[in-house]
Every structure is written in structure tokens, then in C-alpha cells.
């Protein structure tokens, strides 16, 4: 046992600190090679997090915070010589306040558990991701995660009213605000939301809840091409207004391949150039009729070729099945290089065509699957080169994709952070002055640079 691990064990006990580290804590979903941490710390309280960080700060020992380990950018991936700090034991829902419409949780709380607690109180936590059953609220906050309902409810930042975080030196910063309006000084929680653990470790949070819609409707649509899909988006926005919750798009490259992989039934009668899931929710008894009328008008105009509206919750789940099959990539697709980018909508049609064609030309036989949250201008792309096996040409693929995104005025990260995977490309989306300012803030809060070194905007 190293001296640091021994000191941590002496301070926190063998129940909290171990050097017999489970394989799952050697990596996240980024696909980076596994790294064994120096030790694994699993605190049970904010006080124990504070003790651990204070000791690591004193000894200059790097710390990598870990949540559900579902990130694809390498933000929770261990680095050599670092300890891993997992909040998996700090997983409680602490309070639900229906009057203030708030939910107070520990950072290790699984998103789905928090959603269920809100639902039991007659409300809704409107953050929703495909990894809801395994990702944690701390990870959601640390990456400012997006998901399926951003179009209506916004990113994770829009749901956080207050939080508690432990700074690199062990200082506990408590700002558990429960009010929507609170302009008393700087809103310090913003330093931690989306900062990927570089500024401090979030230990608790107060989440804003929403009324649960009393009526909903879900449609699966087929459009001729990306231009028609964008026309449909404009029409549904105009017809549904704030009742439009999700507008998820799948190009055939993704839909056909993944549908075959999970052996799902095609809900439409024939193939189409683009597939769309529209989800609406609100308090209008005529919501389904409004969606039906919108789709009928779109079909008459040529923006829509075919559509079906779910008649039950079971049918809704079936319409979402392929879109939510991304957790099956490892089984169906194999090793991959994943992208989470943002683009102006006017560039989307050309970008998808150019990206898929460019990848096919450079790596014959490659699979490039395109899908995304199109109402949020968020495109996901995953690439697998079968003949390359485990040694995927990730560097060359990233250089091609991120170069095109930069040239089109997009962002290299729409919702999954920078982590280790996109660190070299941060300058494609942020200016030198912006990055320098981020680093000045980092140095002020973490002068020894122990928190998540080598990730994001860290020097």
C-alpha cells in the first residue's frame, strides 16, 4: 500500500478506502484503456469527502471523481497515480418538497431513483437521459448533461437551484438554495455545473421539479430527407409550442442498423430518408388532436411521408426502443469512436451527408451512425471501422469530424463535456481568452491542480 493510501485509510477507515479496486472503477464508457487507481475512496458523507480531499491536497495526490461511469468523454476515467473518489454510497434522496417543488439529493443518487421520488410526490424531475438507470445526479450536474427533454425543459443547469461542493483543499461550500429567485451575490453553483469535477466535488444538490403533464402524445414519423425533417420541426414547434418536449431524429444509418441489432419491429410501412420521434406533453385535453392535425398538414405539404401515433404507454416504449438502444453499442457495433456535437440547423443536412460520405471514403466499410436531439441542434455520430478491430483509428476520425464541425461554426461538445477525449479540440469551440479565464478560475480553487488532471480545460 502506498503512503498516501495508508494515510487515507488511517483517516477514513478500511470501509471507505481500499486498494482492492473493482474492475468497473478502472474505466468509464469512453473506451480509453483501463487504468488502476492508486486507491478507491467511497465516502459516506460530505465530511468524509472533505477529509479525503484535504489529505490529497496536502500531499499533492491527484483525485478523479466518479459517478455512474456512463460518460463517453473520459471525464471519470482514472489517470495514473491518482485516487478515484466514488460517490456511490452517497446515494440518498434527502427530501422532496411539493410546495416549493424541489428535490434534495446526494450526488451519488441514481437519476431514475430521483425521478421516481419526484413522481411519488406528484411532480416530475425533467432531466432525462438514456442512462437514467445508472448515471448519477452528481455526474449529470458535473457534465451539465442534456438528454431527451432539453427542447422543453433545458439542460441540467436549468434544473439546479442549489448545491453543496467540496473544494480541493477540503473546504465545504454549502449553497443549498431552494428558491427560484435569489440574487444575493454571485451564483457560485455555476462554477461547478458543467465543470467535470475540475473546480470541486459536488456532494448534494437541490433540483427544481416540474408539474407532471396530464396529457401526452408520441408519434413516430418518416420524412423523405433532412430538409423535410427540418420543415416538420418548424411545423411542430408552431403547432405545439411549449407542449413539444422531444424531437429526436435518426438517419437510416443509425435506425436500420440498430433496429436490426435489437430485432425491433418497424412501425412504418416502408423505408424513409429520416426518422423522427415527436413527444408532446401538457395540460391540454386536445393535445393529441393538435398533434394529429399538425402531422396531417405536414403530410399534405410533403414535409411528412408517413407517421403513427402511439395508442398506449406500451406502444410509446416500442417507438422509443431503437433510439434508446445506444447502451447496446458494445454488443451490436463493437469498438467505436463517439461524437456529441452541436451545429446550426441550416448546416445539418449537408453536415450529416458530408460526414457519412467522408468517413466511407476514408475508411471503406466503416459504419457511421447518425442520430440526435435535433430540436436542440445536437448531432450524435458513432463510427466503427470493422477491419480495424480493437485498434480503431480514433485520432484520424476525430481530426476529420472535429475539423468539419469547427469549419461549420459548431461545437465539439453539445452535452457530454470535454473530459480527456476532446481536450485537444477545446480550442475549436472556445477562444484562447475563454480558455485562459477558465484556467485562472481553476487555479484559484485548485492551486495544486489535483482535481481531475488532464481533463477538460485543466492546464
N, C-alpha and C positions, 0 to 999 in steps of 0.2 A: 504494500500500500504506500502511495506517495505521501510526502509530508503534508501536503495540502489536504488530501483525502483523510488522513489521520486527524488533522486538526478539525476538519468539518465534522467527522464522526464524534470526536470528543465533545464538540459544542452542541451537536444536534441529536446524537444517538444513532445507533446502527439501524433503527427502524426508519430513519429518514435518509441516511446516507449509505450507499452501497457501491462497491466496486465490482460486484457480480451483476453486470448490466444486461438486461434483456435485449435481444436482438432488435426489437422494434425501436428502441431508443438509439440505434446506430444510424438511423436514416429517416428521412421523410419521404413524401411522394415525388420528390424532384427527379429521382433516378440517378442521383450522384452516388459515387462509390461509398459504401458504408464506412463509417469512422467510429471507433470505440472511444467514448468519452473517458476522461480521467476518473470521473466518478459520476454517479447519478444521485441527485438530490430531489427528494419527493416530500416537500414540506406539507404540513397540515394546517398551517396558519400563516397570516401575514407576518407575525412576529418571527417565525422560523425563516421565512424568505428574507427578512431584514438581517437576521444573524448570518445567514449564508452569504448574502451579497457583501456585507460589511467585511467578512473574513476574506472573501475573494478580492475585494477592493484593496485591502491591506497587503495581500500577497501578490497582487497583480495577476491573478488567475482568471483567464477568460471564462465567460459564462454564456451558454446558449440556452435561452428559454424555449421550452417545448410545450405545445398544447396537444391537439389531436393528431398532429403529424400528417395532416392531409394537404398541406401546401405543396404547390408544384414549382415554387421558385427557389427552394433551398433555404428559406428563412429559418427553419427549425433544424436544419441539418447540422450535426456536430462538426466541430473543427478540432484538429489535432491539439492535444494539450489542454483542452477546455473541459469544464464540468457541464453536464446537462442538468437543467433545472426544470423538472416536470411538475406542473400544477394539477396533475390528475387526481390527487387526493383532496384538493380544494374545489369540490365539485357540487356544492350545495346551492339550491335556491333558498335564499335567506328570507325573502319577504315578497309578497305581492300586495300592492295597494290599489284596489279597484277605484277608489275615489280619486287618487292622483294619477291613476293609470300608469303605474311604474312597477318594475320588476327588479329586485335587487339580488344579484347572484355573485358567487365566487367565480374567478376566472376560469377554473377548470370545469365548470358546468357544461355538459354537452348541449349543443344548440337545441336538439329535439326535446330534451328534458325541460329546457326553459320555455319552449313553445307550448308544451303540454301544460305546464304550470299556468301560463297565461290563459290558455284555453279553459282550464278548470275555473278560472275567475271570470269567465265570460268575455275575455278580451283576446287580443292577438299580438304576438311578437312578430312583426312583419319582416324581419330578416329571415331569408330562406335560401338555403344552398342545397345542392345535391348531396353534399357530405354531411347533412344535418344530423345523422345518426352517430357521427364520430368526431366532427370538428367541435372545438370548444369556443365559448364566448370570448375568452382571452385571445385566442388566435384570430377570431373574427374581428375583434377590435384592433389587434396589433397590425392586421393587414388591411383594415378598412374594407372588408370584404363586400362584395356586391350581391350577386345571385339573381334569382328569378323574378323578384318583385321590385327591383330598383326603379323601373319605369314609373311606378306609382308611389313608392314609399322612400326611395333614396338609398344611398349606401349606408354602411354600418354607422358612419359618423352621424347620420341624421337620427339615429336611434339611441345614442348615448347621451344621457343627461349629466351623469357624474361618474367618477371612478376613483379608485384608490390605486396608487402605484408606489413601488419601492424603487428608489434611485440606486445608482451603482454603489454608493457608499453606505447603503443600508437605511438611509433616511426614508421614512414612510410619509408619503404625500397623500393626505386624505382630502378629497374634494367630491364627496358623495352627494352632490346636488340632486334634488328631486323636482326642481321647478323648471318649467319651460323658459321662463323669463328670469334671468339672473345676470345682470351686467355689472356686478361688483368686481371691478378689476379684470385682469386678463383671464381668459378661459383656459386654464392650464391643462385641462384634459386633452386639448387639441394637440399638445406636444407628443402624446403617447398614441393617439389613434392613427393608425397607418404607418407608424414608425418602426414596425417589425422588431420590437424589443431593443432597439438601439438607444433609447432615451431612458428606459426604466421598465420594470416588470409590472404589468397590470395584475392586481390581485383580486379586486372586486369592481363591480360596475352597477350603476343604476340605468336600466334600459327603459325607454319610453314605449308604452303599449298603445295599441290602436283598437278602435271598435271592430268587432268581427262583422264582416259583411253578412247581411241576412239573405242575400240572393247572389248567385254566381252562375256563370255560363262559360263553357270551354269549347272551343272549336279547333278542328284540325283542317288546314287548308292547303291546297295545291295551286301554285302560281306558275305561269309559263317561264318566267325568268326573274332576275333580281330587280329589274326595273318595275315589273308588275308588282313584286313584293313591296317595294317602297311606296308605290301608289296605294296598295292595300293598307300599309301602315298609316299613311296620311288620312285615309278614309276612316279607319277605326279610331284614330285619335279624335277626329272631328265628331264622329257619331257617339263615342262613349265617354269622351272627356276623362275626368278622374276615375271613372269606373274601369278604365283599361289598366290592368295590373301587369300583365306579361304579354310580350310579343317576341316569341322565341322562333328563331329561323334555323333550318337545317338544309344545307345543299345536298344534292343526291350523293356526293362523295361520302358524306357522313351518314345520311339516313339509310341509304341502301346497304352500305357495308355493316353498320351496327344493327340494323333490323335483322339482317341475315344471321349475325352473330348471336343475337339473343332469341332468334326464332319467333319474332313478333309478327302478328298479322297486319297487313297493310290496310289502313282504314278507308282508303280511297280506291276507286276502280281502276286507275291506271297510273303510269309514271308521270312526274311533273318536274319542272326545272328548279323549283324551290318549294320547300315545305314550311308551313308556319303553324305554330300553336298560339292561339289567342285566348287569354284568360281574362275574364271580366268579373268584377265583384263590386257590390254596392248595396244600397238600401232601397232600390227602385224595383217594385214588383214587376215592372215591364222590361227589366234588363235583358232577359233572354230574347224578347221580341225585338228590342233595339239592335241586338247583335245579329239576329236573323235578317232584319231589314237592311242592315249595313252590308252583310255578305251578299244578299240578293242584288243590291245596287252595284256592288263591286263585280259580281258575276256578269251582270248586264253590260257593264262598261268594258269588260275584258280584263280587268285587274285580277280577277279570280277565275280559275278554271273549274275547281271543284272544292267542296267543303262538307264536313259533317260536324254536327254539334252533339256533344255527349248528352245522353239522357239520364245518366246516373253517375254516382261517385266512382263506381267500378269502371265505367266507360271513360271517365276522366283520367283515371290512373293508366288505363290502356293507351290513351292518346299521348301521355307523357312518357311512356315506358322507354322508347328509344332515346329520347332527349336525356333521360336520367340514367342511361346505361353507361355513362362515362367511367364509372368505377370498374367496369368490365374490360377496360382497355388492355390491362396486362394479359388477360386470358384471350381476348379476341384479336388484338392488334400486335402485342409484343412490345419490345423496346421502342420508345418513341421520343420525339422532341416536341414539346408542347409550347404553344404561344397563346397569350392572352393580351390582345392589342385593341386599341381604340382608333377609329378612323371617322372622318367626316362622312356622313351618309352619301354625299354626292360622289365620293370616291369608291364606295363599297363594291359596286358591280364590277368595275374594272379591276379593283384590287384582288377580289376573290379569283377572277379568271386568270389574272397575271400570276398570282401566287401558285395556284394549282398547276398552270401550264409550265411555269418556270421550274417548279420542283420536278415535274415529269420529264422535262428536257434535261435537267442536270443530273437526275438520278432515275434513269429508266426503271420502271417497275415500282417506283415508290408509291406509297399510299399517303395522300394528303387529304385529310377530312376537315371540312369547314362547317361551322355552325356558330351560333352566338345569340346574345341578347340584343337584337337589332334595334329595339326601341331605345336602347342606351348607347348605340353606336359601338358596341363591343363585339369584336370578332374573335372566336376561338379557332385555332388551327392546330391539328396534331399531325405529325409526319412520322412515318415508319418506312425505312428502306429495308425490305426483307432480306436482300442479298448481303447486307452488312451485318446481320445478326446482332449480337450484343454490342458491337463496336459501331454504333450509329454515328454518322458524320455530323454530329450536333453543331460543331463550330461553324462549318461551312453553311449549314442550313440556317443557323441563326444570323450569320452575316448577310445572307441573301434576304431573308424575311425582314429583319430589322432595318436593313438598308432601304427597302422599299417603303416601310412604314414611316421612316424618317423623311424620305423624299415626298411623301404624300401629306406631311404635316400631322401625322397621328402620334399616338403614344405607345411606347413599348410595354406598358403595363396599364391595363384598364381596371383590374380588380384583384390581382394576385400578388401585388408587391414586386419588389426588386430582388431581394434575397441575394443568393450567390449566383444564380443563373443569369440574371440580367444586369449585374453590376457593371460590366464593361460597356453596356449600352445606355446607361442612365443619361449620359450627355446627348443622346439622340433626342431626348424629350425635355430635358431641363438645361437651362443656360449655366455657364460657369459661375455666374454670380449667385444663382439659386443654390447650386451645389455647395458653394463656399459658405453660404449662410447656413445651410443645413449642418455643415461640419462645425461651424462655430457654436451652434446650439448643442451639438453632440459633445464637444469638448467641455462646454460649461457644465453639463450634467454628468458627464462620464470622463473626467480628466485623464484617467488611466486607460481608457478605451477597452474596458473588459467586457462590455455588453455586446454580444453577437458580432465579434470582429470579422472583418472580411465580407460583411453583408451590406446591402443597400448603399447608403451614402457615407458609410464609415470611412475615415481616412485610410 
